[in-house]
Amino acid sequence: MAAGVLTRVTQVLRGPRLVSAVFSCHGQTFSSAAAAVKSTAAARDTAATEKIQNFPLTQPDYFRLSELFTMKDLFEARVHLGHKKGCRHRLMEPYLFGSRLDVDIIDLEQTAEHLQRALNFTAHVAYRGGIILFVSRRRQFGHLVETTAKECGEYAHTRYWKGGLLTNAPIQYSPGVRLPDLIVFFSTLNNVFQQHVGIRDAAKMNIPTVGIVDSNCNPSLITYPVPGNDDTPVAMEMYCRLFKMTVNRAKDKRRQMELLKGISSSV
Amino acid sequence: MAASGCRGVRSILWKYGSCGKSLCVSRSKTALQLPVRQICVSSSLWKKNLAAAGPEKFTQEFINKQVEEFEVGKRHLANMMGEDPETFTQEDIDRSIAYLFPSGLFDKRARPIMKHPEQIFPKQTAVQWDAEGRPFHFLFYTGKQSYYSLLHDLYEKILAIERHQAEMRNKGLYTTDTKQIVLTGSRWLLKEEMEEHLVENISDQDYMRLIQLMERLLSMPYCSLEEEFVLKFRRHLEVQSRKQEIPVIQYDPQGVAFSVADGRRKSAKASITLRDSGSGNVTINGKNYLHYFPVLQDREQLLFPLHFVGTLGRFDIEGSVEGSGHSAQAGALRLAISRALLSFVSEVEVEKMRQAGLLTADPRIKERKKPGQEGARRKFTWKKR
């Protein structure tokens, strides 16, 4: 599923360049040597661009995100604490380790795995210049999420979600607007403890989502759920820090690769 | 035939953008025949939906061209009027246009105008994203980016002040009697002014939320750190009493100070001379006020301004009045007396008189009779059948 989503993202981002390459290679009669040289230079350029785009996909942890956190960090940030047994959502039962004194405990081994996958996906999207939207409807952490988004150069939405923001975008904004390529939910519930409208809208518009799901949330429509606590300030600060570091790493890596390509093509 | 079919398929698929894949598809011609449905279309579908298009949009090049034309036209106008094109201001333009194109139209907005295109064409927001489609502002996807970014900055400032307070507490220098921002004589920006400032539409609840957050900032002891930021959202209120026109005190040959003032009420016009002579005589149209106004209420109206200021026996009133009835004449005289009194009284008293309503001209006039009715309000007798 991840590979399928990624290929869709690649096609969206890669389409125009490939088309131009195909049109340049097919049925072109070269009138002079200069034109021939130009076309080979263009071909080399596109090959280098393709390599930049595809090489990170060949390795499992290209951005070395497993160094960013350990299970002990998650434990100390109280990520394993869920809600009470009465608030438990049926679909979260596979992710729960158990319950102690009526409080649900989230399985940190599964959380670590899911978080690794989610951060990896975010890094790849940021590497390819995708738009990431951070969403949270919790008033305590709204400012924190907005600051995180500002610091990594991405976008945030911690306010009242108007109806057609994703599904009716050309009318809500202007025609020709580009929608986010990834939505990260720091809390999947809104202020009345119902599922955030953005999850359903993103699924309708084929936008992949990453979401921190607590023990009272529904993880079904989220592409990369991360079972974890979304109520404690320590946990939220940790998530914000992790996502910020991931996005910044991916963007720095991309800038590095572009520089190398620039150096190698000029040489 | 099969080859032409293949080329047809390839051209169709290239048009729809999936040309990255190598095409080794060999389909028979029959597969190309898609089901065709007869759709009846009426002319109403081809007409442009004018309501849905929204307000007319102008491109930046169009506006730039208009600005150039305006500048050139301004110079031509200055040459026509025989004035220096370099120092031709907007007031000169208005004067020249009123001279060259005299218009008898009642509505000022219907008359010919020549103004800078910025004032004529409504302001439009520019494109909000760069060449790659990434929006410039980090809160673009909320829909109201300037409003929410203002809230974000406000909250940032509140947090900064709280941190400063904590620092002062740690150093042991925390006090509540710090320099406070002076808010008297100013008001918050109205909702319309706020919308203009943010170039965005906000709802009433949004506006109230913003004011609440501002008040919260102002409730903190160290709010003077953000004084200039807060004052950007306050408008100065003009003190009303400064607008009063106070008549000049004149002196007659005996050295007695006097002042002259006029007053009107309904269709009665009055003129008063107030003399600082020490007696309390009141003469209207040559007669004593007891004879001219037999009704007590009218005499009370005359003396009320003096009674209010506390100078009942000090001034001599000499007045002339014409028109309307006795009550309106008394009201006109009262207004004239109050205006004449302004020159003998301090500023504090002037403000007190203004708040008492002594200096406001009563705007009530006889309401016009409407057709289909017997009077202004009285309808004809209603008959059931």
Interface residues (C-beta under 8 A of the other chain):
Chain A: Q11 R14 G15 L18 V19 V22 G129 I131 L133 H143 E146 A149 K150 G153 E154 Y155 A156 H157 R159 K162 L165 Q172 Y173 S174 V177 R178 P180
Chain B: G17 C19 G20 V127 Q128 W129 E132 G133 R134 P135 F138 L139 F140 Y141 T142 G143 K144 Y148 H152 Y155 E156 L159
